[in-house]
Amino acid sequence: IDCSSKVFVMSTSCLLWETRMNSRKGFATALRELRTSKGLTQEDFSDVSSRTYLSSLERSMKSPTLEKVEELSGVMEVHPATLLLLAYCRAEDVKFKELILRVAGELRAMNIKT
């Protein structure tokens, strides 16, 4: 019996789960880092989010929608890309400049003008 495809599917699922967990943890770290560096409390986000929800994001229990990322970024007065890039830097343990160069290279390779 050839089980190689089953192993691949299981490995792929584990990889996706690990990637999601890393992304979620990276976002949690970035959100808490930006929030505290701005001197903001979780209560300062009450116009866009409950303290319970914000706490669940910072504990990597939930993932936000893109709209929620925009709202959270607005409270911190940073561009949503700042929050997301920092999240991926933390998730992948890479330097900001490395990630920016990678993104620029990927866009350039697809002939997408910015």
Secondary structure by P-SEA (a helix, b strand, c coil): ccaaaaaaaaaaaaaaaaaaaaaaaaaaaaaaaaaaaaccccccccccccaaaaaaaaaccccccaaaaaaaaaaacccaaaaaaaaaaaaacccaaaaaaaaaaaaaaacccc
